[in-house]
Amino acid sequence: MMNFLTRLADRFGFQPKIAKRGFAAAKINRLTNDWATVISSGDAEIKGDLKTLRARTRELERNNDYARRYFKALENNVLGSTGIKLQMKSRDFSGNLDQQANKKIEGAFSDWGGKESCCVDGCTTWVDVQRLALRSMARDGSVLIRFVRGYANPYKLALQIIEADHLDHDLNDKTADGQIRFGVETDKFGKPVAYHVLQRHPGDTHVLGYAANKRERIPASEVLHLFVKDRPGQTQGVPWLTSAITGLRMLEGYREAELVAARVSASKMGFYTETSPDGYVSSEDADGNLVYEAEPGSFERLPMGMDFKAVDFQHPNGAFGDFNKAVLRGVASGLGVSYNTLANDLEGVNYSSIRAGLLDEREEYKTHQNFIIDHLCRPVFFAWLEQALLTDALKLPAEKMDKFNAAEFRGRRWQWVDPLKDVQANITSIESGLKSRRQVVAEMGGDFEDVIDELAEDQTLIESAGIVLGDAPIIEATDEPDDDEQSSGKPTKPAKAGKPAKAGKPATDEAPGNLAVAADAGLNGAQIQAALSVIEQIVSGLMPSAAGVELLVSLGLDDATVAKMMAAIKTFKPKQTATNEQKQNGDE
């Protein structure tokens, strides 16, 4: 039967389709004909487009609000206000931290990082170097940092920041042991040997005369070439905005058109028609076309034989906001940041959603921090330490270079919207042995040794001032619902009760000498903890009383309770420590 049907199909010209193995994404048909299928190297893809990509990214940086927002968010979150900090960890023969040497090195490196010594231009600090390096990589794809050894400063080292345009992009040639690509000379393994740098920026229009732009060959040992590699064998980097350039540009044009249309739509106009052509005066362009100015509340005259048809633009478009948001979400995905950060839009977010978005975004920032540390901070510190030891600027033995080259660099960390929950989670992790105190401090961007030193100094200062501060009780975090739980109408869990007060210590503020917050004041754990902190700051003189009253009221305490607290603070007498003379008199 099947043979008969097959012969019948062949007779009428029907041929069955034979299924072919393969990937659907590799098929070439009318829907995929314009999809590129050429295999090329990373440098081959970069060569023809790098200059255009840089120019367009710089134009967006100058004129596009969202591009400028991205660069600022990148700097603020990767570097913060103080940049990536140095923490020395050199140890003595017993394995303990060499505090004296560590502080001396940290102080000297901070001194070198000032604008007078750090760079050859005399006006760029170490933090500025980090910012320029990060922004240049994001905007231009790469940047060069040159070591100028023997420079006229106490440490005999300075840095020179060279824009990537100085690399001779058109210099591509073979060498005896390798090749030159984009001005980067490499050996047969692709390791940089030297950089061929133009002494003058190729786009500088303020150069006097027409002297040839000379090229300088700088050994790779004197240069840091910073860029993010996307493919093995890649010699140059591309701007980080590459995939988002088109979307940002098109969105900018759309927003401009909407703004113009909305302005014209808001300029309601009218026209007078005349029965006689005498006295009519109009404006015309070079081609004789009538030209009218669209101004709010204006009325124009029309010539004989002409009638006016109104055009209602109906702008701003009702879908403008949603469309703008949809495009920016795609742009934000290409840039590795959240839409809320890029658009500066917190509308409709709650604690859970913004936290989930920030977790992924902050991992992106940490990746950039690690790159800056490994490719900029560590090499610069090593070169500086070497010069500082050899020139005896540190007054430390140069033969212990390996011991002193024990630097750690810490990037900034971030506070959460509700830090109490994170603090309680860290306390639980420490108590259960899942984390150490050192690890928690490091995650917060601090140094454990510095924290211990500061706590000891605080305690000494408090004791010398004769002030006794009560220990703040550890309050268990309440199971308060998140914003999304409250809006969903789900039942909330009851708050956990705080720990009971110790015997012999009343939990009220009736006694003038007792500044504790009542456990039954109607506050949750976070509010009690915050109130205790405010009271301690008032007692220690770190906060004015008026400001403290406002904070206590804002935390939910009623006026009467706050008044009692302030009265207790005024009559509170700190415990006085006896002086040596008093002790001697007492002994006598």
C-alpha positions as a printed Julia matrix, in Angstrom:
588×3 Matrix{Float64}:
   0.0    0.0     0.0
   2.82   2.41    0.92
   4.67   1.61   -2.32
   1.54   2.42   -4.29
   1.13   5.76   -2.51
   4.81   6.59   -3.07
   4.57   5.86   -6.82
   1.38   7.9    -7.02
   3.04  10.87   -5.27
   6.04  10.68   -7.6
   3.74  10.64  -10.62
   2.12  13.92   -9.56
   5.43  15.56   -8.57
   5.12  15.41   -4.8
   8.46  14.86   -3.04
   8.47  14.2     0.71
  10.74  16.43    2.82
  13.66  14.61    4.38
  14.56  15.79    7.88
  18.16  16.94    8.19
  20.23  16.91   11.35
  21.67  20.21   12.59
  20.94  23.3    14.64
  17.96  25.44   13.83
  19.98  28.55   14.76
  22.5   27.72   11.99
  19.9   27.54    9.2
  20.15  30.11    6.4
  16.76  31.12    5.07
  14.73  34.21    4.34
  14.61  35.05    8.06
  18.34  34.67    8.73
  19.98  35.8     5.47
  21.23  39.04    7.05
  22.71  37.27   10.09
  26.54  37.34   10.03
  28.21  33.92    9.69
  31.84  34.97    9.13
  34.39  33.66   11.61
  37.05  36.24   12.51
  39.49  36.97   15.34
  38.84  39.43   18.11
  41.33  41.93   16.71
  39.87  41.6    13.2
  36.44  42.56   14.54
  37.88  45.5    16.46
  40.16  46.93   13.76
  37.63  48.66   11.55
  35.21  49.82   14.23
  37.23  50.79   17.33
  37.7   54.46   16.45
  34.01  54.89   15.62
  32.93  53.14   18.83
  35.15  55.4    20.91
  33.92  58.55   19.2
  30.25  57.64   19.62
  30.69  56.61   23.24
  32.4   59.92   24.01
  29.56  61.8    22.34
  27.07  59.96   24.52
  29.16  60.75   27.58
  29.01  64.44   26.72
  25.33  64.74   25.78
  23.29  61.73   26.92
  21.79  61.81   30.41
  21.7   58.04   30.85
  25.28  57.53   29.65
  26.51  60.12   32.13
  24.46  58.46   34.84
  26.09  55.1    34.06
  29.62  56.49   34.3
  28.87  58.23   37.6
  27.2   55.14   39.06
  30.2   53.06   37.98
  32.66  55.38   39.72
  30.55  55.77   42.86
  29.95  52.06   43.33
  33.31  50.63   42.27
  35.53  53.25   43.91
  33.32  55.28   46.22
  34.48  58.61   47.61
  37.86  57.37   48.87
  38.88  54.86   46.2
  40.32  51.42   46.86
  42.25  51.47   50.13
  45.57  49.88   51.08
  45.81  47.59   54.11
  49.28  46.31   54.98
  49.62  42.77   56.36
  53.35  42.24   56.75
  54.3   40.02   59.69
  57.35  39.61   61.9
  59.29  36.4    62.58
  56.79  35.29   65.24
  53.91  35.51   62.78
  52.33  38.58   64.35
  51.47  41.65   62.34
  54.33  44.12   62.21
  52.21  47.08   63.24
  55.04  49.61   63.18
  56.2   48.75   59.66
  52.64  48.45   58.37
  51.65  51.9    59.62
  54.83  53.42   58.23
  54.22  51.95   54.76
  50.54  52.91   54.75
  51.38  56.47   55.76
  54.12  56.8    53.14
  51.91  55.4    50.37
  49.14  57.82   51.35
  51.67  60.67   51.22
  52.86  59.58   47.77
  49.23  59.4    46.62
  48.82  63.16   46.94
  48.69  65.34   43.84
  52.25  66.64   44.34
  53.92  63.23   43.95
  51.56  60.72   42.36
  51.51  61.89   38.71
  53.89  63.77   36.47
  51.28  66.48   35.83
  51.37  67.5    39.51
  47.6   67.75   39.85
  46.31  64.15   39.92
  45.96  62.11   43.11
  46.02  58.33   43.47
  42.23  58.29   43.81
  42.0   60.39   40.63
  44.19  57.84   38.84
  41.76  55.09   39.8
  38.79  57.13   38.57
  40.42  58.05   35.27
  41.51  54.46   34.67
  38.04  53.07   35.35
  36.21  55.68   33.27
  38.69  55.4    30.4
  38.26  51.63   30.23
  34.47  51.97   30.23
  34.41  54.81   27.7
  37.41  54.09   25.43
  38.0   50.39   25.98
  41.51  50.78   27.39
  44.03  53.15   28.98
  47.81  53.22   29.49
  49.53  53.93   32.82
  53.27  54.61   32.51
  55.82  54.29   35.33
  58.24  57.22   35.38
  61.08  56.01   37.6
  63.6   58.46   38.99
  61.05  61.29   39.0
  61.81  64.33   41.17
  59.81  63.43   44.27
  60.81  61.79   47.6
  59.87  58.31   46.34
  61.44  58.61   42.86
  58.33  57.35   41.1
  55.41  59.02   39.35
  52.66  57.89   37.0
  51.69  59.18   33.58
  48.16  58.52   32.32
  48.13  58.05   28.54
  44.85  57.96   26.62
  44.37  54.91   24.4
  44.3   57.11   21.28
  48.06  57.58   21.64
  48.6   53.94   20.71
  49.3   53.94   16.97
  46.17  52.16   15.81
  47.42  51.95   12.23
  50.78  50.39   13.11
  50.4   46.69   12.24
  53.51  44.77   11.21
  55.6   41.65   11.74
  58.7   41.53   13.95
  61.54  39.04   14.26
  59.89  37.24   17.16
  56.27  38.3    16.95
  54.11  41.06   15.57
  52.7   44.55   16.16
  48.95  45.07   16.35
  47.35  48.45   17.03
  50.74  49.71   18.2
  51.18  46.85   20.7
  54.32  44.79   20.06
  54.09  41.18   21.24
  56.26  38.07   21.16
  55.29  34.81   19.54
  53.09  33.91   22.52
  51.19  37.19   22.4
  52.89  38.65   25.49
  53.38  42.44   25.22
  56.99  43.45   24.67
  56.63  47.17   23.96
  54.08  49.86   23.18
  54.43  52.24   20.23
  52.95  55.48   21.52
  52.4   58.71   19.61
  53.91  61.64   21.46
  50.97  63.84   20.5
  47.28  63.02   20.56
  46.23  62.36   16.94
  43.11  64.48   17.38
  44.74  67.45   19.11
  43.93  70.6    17.12
  45.88  73.01   19.37
  49.33  71.92   18.23
  51.41  74.76   16.82
  53.13  74.01   13.53
  52.91  70.93   11.37
  55.75  68.8    12.77
  55.35  65.07   12.31
  53.74  63.19   15.17
  56.69  61.15   16.39
  56.27  57.67   17.76
  58.0   56.41   20.93
  58.68  52.75   21.73
  58.12  52.16   25.45
  59.13  48.79   27.01
  56.21  46.82   28.43
  57.88  46.79   31.86
  57.15  50.52   32.12
  53.5   50.41   31.03
  50.23  49.04   32.37
  47.78  48.47   29.51
  44.38  48.2    31.18
  41.48  46.67   29.26
  38.97  43.86   29.73
  39.54  40.89   27.46
  36.45  39.39   25.87
  38.32  36.91   23.65
  41.7   35.13   23.84
  44.39  36.86   21.82
  42.63  40.21   21.96
  45.09  43.13   21.85
  42.77  46.06   22.47
  39.6   46.59   24.47
  36.26  47.97   23.3
  34.0   50.47   25.13
  31.71  48.87   27.68
  28.72  50.69   26.17
  29.15  48.97   22.79
  25.95  46.92   22.86
  23.93  49.83   24.28
  25.12  52.64   21.99
  22.41  52.18   19.36
  19.6   51.9    21.89
  20.71  55.01   23.78
  21.05  57.01   20.57
  17.65  55.97   19.21
  15.97  56.61   22.54
  17.53  60.05   22.69
  16.08  60.87   19.24
  12.67  59.54   20.25
  12.63  61.57   23.45
  13.62  64.7    21.52
  10.81  64.14   19.02
   8.29  63.63   21.82
   9.43  66.79   23.57
   9.18  68.87   20.39
   5.77  67.39   19.52
   4.51  68.05   23.04
   5.7   71.62   22.87
   4.03  72.22   19.5
   0.86  70.53   20.75
   0.81  72.84   23.77
   1.2   75.92   21.54
  -2.45  76.32   20.51
  -2.77  78.72   17.59
  -5.43  80.33   15.44
  -5.56  81.94   11.98
  -7.35  84.95   10.51
  -8.56  84.74    6.9
  -8.94  87.9     4.84
 -11.49  88.83    2.22
  -9.02  91.21    0.55
  -5.4   90.44   -0.29
  -4.3   94.03    0.34
  -1.94  94.51    3.27
  -1.06  90.86    3.71
   2.55  90.3     4.8
   4.04  86.84    5.25
   7.4   85.21    5.91
   8.86  82.94    3.28
  11.89  80.69    3.11
  14.42  80.59    0.26
  12.1   78.36   -1.8
   9.06  80.66   -1.43
   7.27  78.47    1.14
   5.2   80.22    3.79
   6.78  80.07    7.26
   4.9   80.58   10.52
   6.19  80.69   14.09
   4.38  78.31   16.43
   4.08  80.24   19.7
   1.6   79.82   22.56
  -1.48  82.02   22.14
  -0.41  83.41   18.76
  -2.7   84.16   15.81
  -1.56  84.4    12.17
  -3.12  85.86    9.02
  -3.71  83.7     5.97
  -3.58  84.97    2.35
  -6.58  84.87    0.05
  -7.45  81.46   -1.31
  -5.87  79.54    1.58
  -7.57  77.66    4.35
  -6.07  76.16    7.48
  -6.46  72.55    8.59
  -5.59  71.99   12.22
  -3.1   69.26   13.15
  -3.56  67.86   16.65
  -0.37  66.09   17.67
  -1.86  64.49   20.8
   1.42  64.63   22.71
   2.9   63.68   25.05
   2.0   60.14   24.06
   0.34  58.1    26.77
   2.69  55.16   26.1
   5.82  57.31   26.26
   6.73  56.33   29.82
   6.28  52.59   29.33
   8.19  52.61   26.03
  11.02  54.65   27.55
  11.2   52.23   30.47
  11.22  49.15   28.21
  14.14  50.48   26.14
  16.11  51.46   29.22
  15.67  47.99   30.7
  17.4   46.53   27.65
  20.15  49.14   27.84
  20.66  48.46   31.56
  20.99  44.74   30.88
  23.75  45.41   28.36
  25.59  47.64   30.82
  25.34  45.2    33.72
  23.4   47.54   36.03
  19.82  47.59   37.24
  17.17  49.68   35.52
  16.53  51.54   38.79
  20.16  52.67   38.97
  20.43  53.67   35.31
  17.11  55.54   35.14
  17.3   56.83   38.72
  13.76  55.47   39.08
  12.57  53.93   42.34
   8.88  54.04   41.49
   7.06  50.83   42.29
   9.97  49.06   44.01
   9.83  47.42   47.41
  12.45  46.04   49.78
  12.56  42.56   48.27
  12.65  43.59   44.6
  15.3   46.26   44.99
  17.44  43.93   47.12
  17.28  41.18   44.49
  18.32  43.65   41.8
  21.14  45.1    43.88
  22.64  41.69   44.68
  23.41  40.97   41.02
  24.47  44.55   40.31
  26.88  44.66   43.23
  28.55  41.47   42.06
  29.24  43.32   38.81
  30.82  46.16   40.76
  32.91  43.71   42.8
  34.2   42.19   39.55
  35.36  45.64   38.43
  36.93  46.22   41.85
  38.93  43.0    41.6
  40.11  43.97   38.12
  41.3   47.39   39.32
  43.06  45.79   42.3
  44.84  43.07   40.28
  45.76  45.1    37.21
  46.34  48.58   38.66
  46.68  48.75   42.45
  49.01  45.8    43.02
  51.47  46.59   40.17
  51.6   50.27   41.15
  52.16  49.43   44.82
  54.94  46.97   43.96
  56.71  49.54   41.76
  56.32  52.23   44.44
  57.53  49.96   47.27
  60.56  48.9    45.23
  61.55  52.52   44.54
  60.81  53.64   48.11
  62.99  50.89   49.62
  65.86  51.34   47.17
  65.94  55.11   47.73
  65.6   54.66   51.53
  62.5   56.86   51.56
  60.8   54.43   53.96
  63.77  53.93   56.3
  63.16  50.19   56.14
  65.62  47.47   55.05
  65.43  46.9    51.28
  66.46  43.25   51.68
  63.08  42.57   53.31
  61.19  43.47   50.14
  59.32  40.15   50.14
  58.17  40.69   53.72
  56.88  44.2    53.09
  55.19  43.28   49.81
  52.16  42.0    51.72
  49.47  44.44   50.73
  45.73  43.94   50.66
  43.39  46.3    48.86
  39.79  46.72   49.91
  37.06  48.22   47.79
  34.03  49.99   49.14
  31.01  48.09   50.44
  27.37  49.07   50.62
  24.68  49.46   53.25
  21.34  47.75   52.78
  17.94  49.34   52.94
  17.27  47.5    56.21
  20.71  46.91   57.79
  19.28  45.5    61.03
  18.4   42.2    59.36
  21.89  41.86   57.91
  23.52  42.69   61.23
  21.39  40.1    63.0
  22.26  37.54   60.31
  25.97  38.23   60.84
  25.59  37.92   64.61
  23.87  34.57   64.16
  26.58  33.4    61.75
  29.31  34.38   64.24
  27.58  32.68   67.17
  27.03  29.5    65.16
  30.63  29.44   63.95
  29.78  29.92   60.27
  31.64  33.24   60.07
  34.43  34.96   61.94
  34.38  38.55   63.11
  37.28  39.24   60.76
  35.27  37.95   57.81
  32.24  40.09   58.7
  34.35  43.24   59.02
  36.05  42.47   55.68
  32.67  42.05   53.97
  31.75  45.51   55.25
  34.89  46.95   53.67
  36.79  47.41   56.94
  39.94  46.03   58.51
  39.61  43.92   61.66
  42.85  45.19   63.22
  41.75  48.78   62.67
  38.39  48.06   64.29
  40.08  46.54   67.35
  42.44  49.52   67.63
  39.55  51.98   67.32
  37.48  50.15   69.94
  40.44  50.22   72.34
  40.96  53.94   71.71
  37.23  54.6    72.25
  37.29  52.72   75.55
  40.36  54.61   76.73
  38.8   57.94   75.79
  35.52  57.13   77.55
  37.29  56.05   80.73
  39.54  59.11   80.74
  36.45  61.34   80.48
  34.81  59.62   83.43
  31.75  58.54   81.46
  30.03  55.22   82.0
  27.94  54.0    79.09
  25.56  51.13   79.7
  25.82  48.07   77.5
  23.14  48.13   74.82
  20.96  45.01   75.11
  21.0   42.61   72.18
  17.55  42.83   70.66
  16.26  40.02   68.55
  15.14  41.09   65.09
  11.38  41.15   64.72
   9.75  39.28   61.89
   8.42  42.43   60.3
   6.87  41.95   56.87
   8.55  43.36   53.79
   6.81  45.95   51.67
   5.62  43.36   49.2
   4.16  41.2    51.97
   2.25  44.15   53.4
   0.8   45.04   50.02
  -0.2   41.46   49.25
  -2.58  41.3    52.18
  -0.95  38.16   53.65
  -1.14  37.74   57.43
   2.02  38.83   59.19
   3.88  36.94   61.88
   3.76  38.26   65.42
   6.85  40.08   66.59
   9.21  38.19   68.84
   9.51  39.44   72.34
  12.79  41.01   73.37
  15.05  39.39   75.93
  13.89  39.96   79.52
  15.78  42.43   81.64
  18.32  41.05   84.08
  17.33  40.7    87.7
  17.9   43.79   89.78
  17.8   46.1    86.75
  14.43  47.72   86.13
  13.31  47.95   82.52
  11.88  51.45   82.88
  13.32  54.93   82.86
  11.71  56.06   86.15
  14.99  56.42   88.03
  17.01  59.47   86.95
  20.22  57.48   86.74
  18.78  54.82   84.48
  18.69  55.73   80.77
  17.37  52.41   79.45
  14.42  52.3    77.06
  11.35  50.61   78.45
  10.74  47.22   76.87
   6.99  47.79   76.98
   7.11  51.19   75.26
   5.32  49.8    72.21
   8.47  49.68   70.1
   9.93  46.84   68.11
  13.5   45.63   68.45
  14.92  47.91   65.76
  13.29  51.0    67.3
  14.55  50.17   70.79
  18.06  49.65   69.48
  17.94  52.96   67.61
  16.59  54.81   70.65
  19.41  53.44   72.82
  21.93  54.62   70.25
  20.41  58.13   70.25
  20.52  58.29   74.08
  24.16  57.21   74.18
  25.1   59.9    71.65
  23.27  62.58   73.67
  24.98  61.49   76.9
  28.43  61.41   75.27
  27.87  64.87   73.77
  27.96  63.66   70.17
  24.39  64.8    69.44
  22.56  68.01   70.44
  19.59  67.5    72.72
  17.14  69.12   70.28
  18.17  66.78   67.49
  17.92  63.82   69.85
  14.36  64.76   70.85
  13.29  64.87   67.2
  14.85  61.47   66.49
  13.26  59.84   69.54
   9.82  61.18   68.59
  10.32  60.0    64.99
  11.07  56.5    66.33
   7.57  56.28   67.81
   8.06  57.44   71.41
   5.38  59.74   72.76
   6.2   63.24   73.97
   5.76  62.38   77.64
   8.23  59.49   77.45
  10.76  61.6    75.6
  10.39  64.38   78.19
  11.11  61.86   80.98
  14.16  60.62   79.16
  15.55  64.13   78.63
  14.96  64.95   82.3
  16.82  61.79   83.3
  19.7   62.69   80.98
  20.0   66.17   82.54
  20.19  64.73   86.08
  22.38  61.81   85.02
  25.78  61.9    86.68
  28.48  59.79   85.07
  30.53  57.61   87.33
  33.73  59.37   88.35
  36.97  57.45   88.45
  39.28  58.24   91.34
  42.57  59.88   90.53
  45.88  58.53   91.79
  46.04  61.35   94.34
  42.57  60.49   95.64
  43.51  56.82   95.86
  46.63  57.68   97.83
  44.65  59.91  100.19
  42.17  57.14  100.63
  44.91  54.65  101.38
  46.35  57.0   103.96
